[in-house]
Amino acid sequence: MPVIALNEGYQGEVKDREENFHGNRLLFIGWEDHLMFCAPHCIPVPAEMTFATLANEVIAGIYASHPDWSKVAIGEIEWLRSNERFAPKFDRTLAENGLQHKAVLRFRTPGLSGINGSCS
């Protein structure tokens, strides 16, 4: 990800380059309308991980502490890659699903809008 500086004073080595993460890439993951988590989680994941593993194991592990998580149906989640609706292929890798280093993956769970509907 290039940096566009407004002046010449901004210089330095970019330390969050993909090659600095030992074969992993950073992925920002956020659950829309669930303010118990104030910001997306940034996690290192291998590009070869399948989307099914990400959804069923990694994301489930991150959000399991939320009271709504037990009501989530993975197959009904609405996915967004950056700001675009996205239909992931669960049997394909993150790379094959177009999730590059520092990609933003957001998801909505229809019918669930925060603790006691706090985001409705």
C-alpha positions, -999 to +999 in steps of 0.1 A: +000+000+000+017+032-011+019+063+011+010+096-004+027+123+017+017+159+016+053+171+020+089+158+017+092+154+055+075+120+057+100+093+052+108+060+067+106+023+061+071+007+058+071-019+085+038-036+078+047-049+044+034-084+036+069-099+035+074-089+072+046-113+084+063-147+078+040-159+050+009-143+064-011-112+053-030-088+075-068-089+073-091-064+089-124-081+100-154-062+113-189-073+123-214-046+113-238-033+139-221-049+168-206-022+189-193-045+216-163-046+192-154-009+187-132-015+156-123-042+131-099-069+143-066-070+124-053-105+122-024-122+104-036-151+082-020-173+055-031-165+020-036-203+015-063-205+042-097-214+028-125-190+033-144-218+051-117-220+077-116-183+081-154-181+086-160-212+106-129-212+128-111-179+129-141-154+128-161-177+150-133-177+175-129-139+174-166-131+180-178-161+201-178-140+232-207-119+218-242-130+231-255-129+195-229-152+180-248-184+188-276-171+166-253-165+136-259-187+105-226-186+086-245-194+053-267-163+057-240-138+064-238-108+040-201-103+032-184-071+021-149-068+007-139-032+014-173-015+005-184-040-021-208-068-016-190-100-020-200-137-024-170-157-011-162-191-024-158-211+008-137-238-008-112-214-022-083-197-005-083-161+008-060-152-021-083-168-046-112-148-030-093-116-037-083-108-001-050-092-004-026-079+023-044-053+045-078-061+029-110-051+048-136-078+053-169-068+069-200-089+074-236-083+084-259-108+101-295-103+090-318-100+119-290-094+144-283-058+152-263-057+184-271-065+220-308-061+225-310-044+191-288-016+202-279-007+165-314-009+151 
